[in-house]
């Protein structure tokens, strides 16, 4: 590990803050700052033209965002630490906290669960009202906050599967990948990763506007997530073997067989592990901005109907996966802590 003892303290404190509080509202936030910068640069740099020129402009955006994020986080952390070691640890903990999304991911997905359970609780005249899809519409609206697909076309089972897929995939890019770079390079590494991930979430679409302009951001995100996504799947499989409510053998089997079925080099890793762990079919055809993406099914042999409880189960698996990853990182940091 490349960290000193203070960086380990920063990371551990940030992890605990994220578990207890979740996404910090109303304070300086590095991700929101990056998002604003990306939006401004996109307006300045985007021009429709030849693919090579669009790609070059997108690459310039990536370089500027990376340089500014690295410089800002490094120098702020450096100078605050010079003024006061304790202040530096606190600031580094805040940066680490902002790179993680454990509680936020649970809270967002459980809003979908709550809407579906409210629909289940309707009866009599209320049940007739539910035919109009009031609570189902609420579930689709909450789901749209955490997925990129068109939610208005999804039925109840599709809503549940999409929520499960979102938690499974975000277990990597929202938790384990930031932890990976935090443990390797400290808060600055976490900020760099989150900047790339934010660029991908804003620009990494295969449509007329972003096919070439967002390609550099998308490819860099694929590269940075290559190792973490596979580590996440392995931690998830381990968690499924530990917790008796999951199928460890199923998680391992489906991961080995289906992890490379999707076009994304990374998304299929965690979705395959989660599919086997929950014995639930995932992926399959989905609409994105009105265009059908004919994705294959992961865990196609699982024919049971998805239920709202699957959202709670994937969150339990996500938490256990996160703890395994965190304590594994701490274990490899023991020599640093003891020095």
For each residue, the residues with C-beta under 8 A, 3 or more apart:
1: 183 184 332 333 335 336
2: 184 185 186
3: 7 8 11 183 184 185 186 333 336
4: 7 8 336
5: 8 9 336 337 339
6: 9 10 81 85 88 89 92
7: 3 4 10 11 92 186 187
8: 3 4 5 11 12 330 333 336 337
9: 5 6 12 13 89 92 93
10: 6 7 13 14 89 92 93 95 96 186 187
11: 3 7 8 14 15 92 93 96 179 182 183 186 187 329
12: 8 9 15 16 330
13: 9 10 16 17 89 90 93 96 97
14: 10 11 17 18 92 93 94 95 96 97 98 99 100 182 187
15: 11 12 18 19 96 97 100 179 326
16: 12 13 19 20
17: 13 14 20 21 24 93 94 97
18: 14 15 21 22 97 100 101 102 103 104
19: 15 16 102 103
20: 16 17 103
21: 17 18 24 97 103
22: 18 102 103 104 107
23: 101 103 104
24: 17 21 27 29 94 97 98
25:
26:
27: 24
28: 33
29: 24 32 33 98
30: 33 34 69 73 95 98 99 191 194 195
31: 34 35 98 99 194 198
32: 29 35 36
33: 28 29 30 36 37
34: 30 31 37 38 65 69 194 195 198 199
35: 31 32 38 39 198 202
36: 32 33 39 40
37: 33 34 40 41 65 68
38: 34 35 41 42 61 65 198 199 202 203
39: 35 36 42 43 202
40: 36 37 43 44
41: 37 38 44 45 61 64 65
42: 38 39 45 46 61 202 203 213
43: 39 40 46
44: 40 41
45: 41 42 57 58 60 61
46: 42 43 54 57 209 213
47: 53 54 57
48: 54
49: 53 54
50: 53 54
51: 54 55 211 212
52: 55 56 212
53: 47 49 50 56 57
54: 46 47 48 49 50 51 57 58 211 212 213
55: 51 52 58 59 212 213 215 216
56: 52 53 59 60
57: 45 46 47 53 54 60 61 213
58: 45 54 55 61 62 203 212 213 214 215 216 217
59: 55 56 62 63 216
60: 45 56 57 63 64
61: 38 41 42 45 57 58 64 65 199 203 216 217
62: 58 59 65 66 196 199 216 217 220
63: 59 60 66 67
64: 41 60 61 67 68
65: 34 37 38 41 61 62 68 69 195 199
66: 62 63 69 70 192 195 196
67: 63 64 70 71
68: 37 64 65 71 72
69: 30 34 65 66 72 73 191 192 195
70: 66 67 73 74 188 191 192
71: 67 68 74 75
72: 68 69 75 76
73: 30 69 70 76 77 95 187 188 191 192
74: 70 71 77 78 188
75: 71 72 78 79
76: 72 73 79 80 91
77: 73 74 80 81 88 91 92 95 187 188
78: 74 75 81 82
79: 75 76 82 83
80: 76 77 83 84 87 88 91
81: 6 77 78 84 85 87 88 89 91 92
82: 78 79 88
83: 79 80 87 88
84: 80 81 87 88
85: 6 81 88 89
86: 89 90
87: 80 81 83 84 90 91
88: 6 77 80 81 82 83 84 85 91 92
89: 6 9 10 13 81 85 86 92 93
90: 13 86 87 93 94
91: 76 77 80 81 87 88 94 95
92: 6 7 9 10 11 14 77 81 88 89 95 96 186 187
93: 9 10 11 13 14 17 89 90 96 97
94: 14 17 24 90 91 97 98
95: 10 14 30 73 77 91 92 98 99 187 190 191
96: 10 11 13 14 15 92 93 99 100 182 187 190
97: 13 14 15 17 18 21 24 93 94 100
98: 14 24 29 30 31 94 95 194
99: 14 30 31 95 96 178 182 187 190 191 193 194
100: 14 15 18 96 97 174 175 178 179
101: 18 23 104 105 170 174 175 178
102: 18 19 22 105 106 174 175 318 319 322
103: 18 19 20 21 22 23 106 107
104: 18 22 23 101 107 108 174
105: 101 102 108 109 146 167 170 171 174 175 315 318
106: 102 103 109 110 167 315 318 319
107: 22 103 104 110 111
108: 104 105 111 112 142 145 146
109: 105 106 112 113 146 163 166 167 311 314 315
110: 106 107 113 114 311 312 315
111: 107 108 114 115 142 145
112: 108 109 115 116 139 142 143 146 159 160 163 311
113: 109 110 116 117 163 308 311 312
114: 110 111 117 118
115: 111 112 118 119 135 136 138 139 142
116: 112 113 119 120 135 136 139 156 159 160 308 311
117: 113 114 120 121 308
118: 114 115 121 122 135 138
119: 115 116 122 130 134 135 136 139
120: 116 117 308
121: 117 118
122: 118 119 126 127 129 130 135
123: 126 127
124: 127 128
125: 128 129
126: 122 123 129 130
127: 122 123 124 130 131
128: 124 125 131
129: 122 125 126 132 134
130: 119 122 126 127 133 134 135 136
131: 127 128
132: 129
133: 130 136 137
134: 119 129 130 137 138
135: 115 116 118 119 122 130 138 139
136: 115 116 119 130 133 139 140 156 159
137: 133 134 140 141
138: 115 118 134 135 141 142
139: 112 115 116 119 135 136 142 143 156 159
140: 136 137 143 144 151 152 154 159
141: 137 138 144 145 151
142: 108 111 112 115 138 139 145 146
143: 112 139 140 146 147 151 154 159 162 163 166
144: 140 141 147 151
145: 108 111 141 142
146: 105 108 109 112 142 143 163 166 170
147: 143 144 151 162 163 165 166
148: 288
149: 154 162 286 287 288
150: 153 154 286 287 288 289 290
151: 140 141 143 144 147 154 159 162
152: 140
153: 150 158 287
154: 140 143 149 150 151 158 159 162
155: 158 159
156: 116 136 139 159 160
157: 160 161 305 306
158: 153 154 155 161 162
159: 112 116 136 139 140 143 151 154 155 156 162 163
160: 112 116 156 157 163 164 306 307 308 310 311
161: 157 158 164 165 280 281 282 284 306 310
162: 143 147 149 151 154 158 159 165 166 286
163: 109 112 113 143 146 147 159 160 166 167 311 314
164: 160 161 167 168 274 278 280 282 306 310 311 314
165: 147 161 162 168 169 271 274 282 283
166: 109 143 146 147 162 163 169 170
167: 105 106 109 163 164 170 171 274 311 314 315 318
168: 164 165 171 236 270 271 273 274 282 314 318
169: 165 166 172 173 267 270 271
170: 101 105 146 166 167 173 174 175
171: 105 167 168 174 175 176 232 236 270 318 321 322
172: 169 175 176 177 225 228 229 232 233 266 269 270
173: 169 170 177 178 197 221 225 228 229
174: 100 101 102 104 105 170 171 177 178
175: 100 101 102 105 170 171 172 178 179 232 318 321 322 325
176: 171 172 179 180 228 231 232 235 321 322 325
177: 172 173 174 180 181 193 197 224 225 228 229 232
178: 99 100 101 173 174 175 181 182 190 193 194
179: 11 15 100 175 176 182 183 322 325 326 329
180: 176 177 183 184 193 227 228 231 325 329
181: 177 178 184 185 189 190 192 193 224 228
182: 11 14 96 99 178 179 185 186 187 189 190
183: 1 3 11 179 180 329 332 333
184: 1 2 3 180 181 189
185: 2 3 181 182 188 189 190 192
186: 2 3 7 10 11 92 182 189 190
187: 7 10 11 14 73 77 92 95 96 99 182 190 191
188: 70 73 74 77 185 191 192
189: 181 182 184 185 186 192 193
190: 95 96 99 178 181 182 185 186 187 193 194
191: 30 69 70 73 95 99 187 188 194 195
192: 66 69 70 73 181 185 188 189 195 196
193: 99 177 178 180 181 189 190 196 197 224
194: 30 31 34 98 99 178 190 191 197 198
195: 30 34 65 66 69 191 192 198 199
196: 62 66 192 193 199 200 217 220 221 224
197: 173 177 193 194 200 201 221 224 225
198: 31 34 35 38 194 195 201 202
199: 34 38 61 62 65 195 196 202 203 204 214 217 220 221
200: 196 197 203 204 214 217 218 220 221
201: 197 198 204
202: 35 38 39 42 198 199 214 217
203: 38 42 58 61 199 200 210 213 214 217 218
204: 199 200 201 210 214 217 218 221
205: 209 210 211 214
206: 210 211
207: 210 211 289
208: 211
209: 46 205 213 214
210: 203 204 205 206 207 213 214 215
211: 51 54 205 206 207 208 214 215
212: 51 52 54 55 58 215
213: 42 46 54 55 57 58 203 209 210
214: 58 199 200 202 203 204 205 209 210 211 217 218
215: 55 58 210 211 212 218 219
216: 55 58 59 61 62 219 220
217: 58 61 62 196 199 200 202 203 204 214 220 221
218: 200 203 204 214 215 221 222
219: 215 216 222 223
220: 62 196 199 200 216 217 223 224
221: 173 196 197 199 200 204 217 218 224 225
222: 218 219 225 226 264 265 266
223: 219 220 226
224: 177 181 193 196 197 220 221 228
225: 172 173 177 197 221 222 228 229 266
226: 222 223 229 230 265 266
227: 180 230 231
228: 172 173 176 177 180 181 224 225 231 232
229: 172 173 177 225 226 232 233 265 266 267 269 270
230: 226 227 233 234 269
231: 176 180 227 228 234 235 325
232: 171 172 175 176 177 228 229 235 236 269 270 273 321 325
233: 172 229 230 236 237 255 259 269 270 272 273
234: 230 231 237 238
235: 176 231 232 238 239 321 324 325 328
236: 168 171 232 233 239 240 251 270 273 274 277 317 321
237: 233 234 240 241 248 251 252 255 273 276 277
238: 234 235 241 242 248 324
239: 235 236 242 243 246 277 317 320 321 324
240: 236 237 243 246 247 248 250 251 273 276 277 317
241: 237 238 246 248 249 251
242: 238 239 248 320
243: 239 240 246 316 317 320
244:
245: 313 316
246: 239 240 241 243 250 251 277 278 313 317
247: 240 250 251 276 277 278 279
248: 237 238 240 241 242 251 252 277
249: 241 252 253 276
250: 240 246 247 253 254 276 277 279
251: 236 237 240 241 246 247 248 254 255 273 274 276 277
252: 237 248 249 255 256 276
253: 249 250 256 257 276
254: 250 251 257 258 272 273 275 276 298 299
255: 233 237 251 252 258 259 269 272 273 276
256: 252 253 259
257: 253 254 272
258: 254 255 261 268 272 275 298 299
259: 233 255 256 268 269 272 273
260: 265 268
261: 258 268 272 283 295 296 298
262: 267 268 271 283 295 296 298
263: 295
264: 222 267 268
265: 222 226 229 260
266: 172 222 225 226 229 269
267: 169 229 262 264 270 271
268: 258 259 260 261 262 264 271 272 283 298
269: 172 229 230 232 233 255 259 266 272 273
270: 168 169 171 172 229 232 233 236 267 273 274
271: 165 168 169 262 267 268 274 275 282 283 298
272: 233 254 255 257 258 259 261 268 269 275 276 298 299
273: 168 232 233 236 237 240 251 254 255 259 269 270 276 277
274: 164 165 167 168 236 251 270 271 277 278 280 282 314 317
275: 254 258 271 272 278 279 280 281 282 283 298 299 302
276: 237 240 247 249 250 251 252 253 254 255 272 273 279 299
277: 236 237 239 240 246 247 248 250 251 273 274 317
278: 164 246 247 274 275 310 313 314 317
279: 247 250 275 276 299 302 304
280: 161 164 274 275 299 302 304 306 310
281: 161 275 284 297 298 299 300 301 302 303
282: 161 164 165 168 271 274 275 297 298 299
283: 165 261 262 268 271 275 286 295 296 297 298
284: 161 281 295 296 297
285: 292 293 294 295
286: 149 150 162 283 292 293 295
287: 149 150 153 290 291 292 293
288: 148 149 150 291 293
289: 150 207
290: 150 287
291: 287 288
292: 285 286 287
293: 285 286 287 288
294: 285
295: 261 262 263 283 284 285 286
296: 261 262 283 284 300
297: 281 282 283 284 300
298: 254 258 261 262 268 271 272 275 281 282 283
299: 254 258 272 275 276 279 280 281 282 302
300: 281 296 297
301: 281
302: 275 279 280 281 299
303: 281
304: 279 280
305: 157
306: 157 160 161 164 280 310
307: 160 310
308: 113 116 117 120 160 311 312
309: 312 313
310: 160 161 164 278 280 306 307 313 314
311: 109 110 112 113 116 160 163 164 167 308 314 315
312: 110 113 308 309 315 316
313: 245 246 278 309 310 316 317
314: 109 163 164 167 168 274 278 310 311 317 318
315: 105 106 109 110 167 311 312 318 319
316: 243 245 312 313 319 320
317: 236 239 240 243 246 274 277 278 313 314 320 321
318: 102 105 106 167 168 171 175 314 315 321 322
319: 102 106 315 316 322 323
320: 239 242 243 316 317 323 324
321: 171 175 176 232 235 236 239 317 318 324 325
322: 102 171 175 176 179 318 319 325 326
323: 319 320 326 327
324: 235 238 239 320 321 327 328
325: 175 176 179 180 231 232 235 321 322 328 329
326: 15 179 322 323 329 330
327: 323 324 330 331
328: 235 324 325 331 332
329: 11 179 180 183 325 326 332 333
330: 8 12 326 327 333 334 337
331: 327 328 334
332: 1 183 328 329
333: 1 3 8 183 329 330 336 337
334: 330 331 337 338
335: 1 338 339
336: 1 3 4 5 8 333 339
337: 5 8 330 333 334
338: 334 335
339: 5 335 336
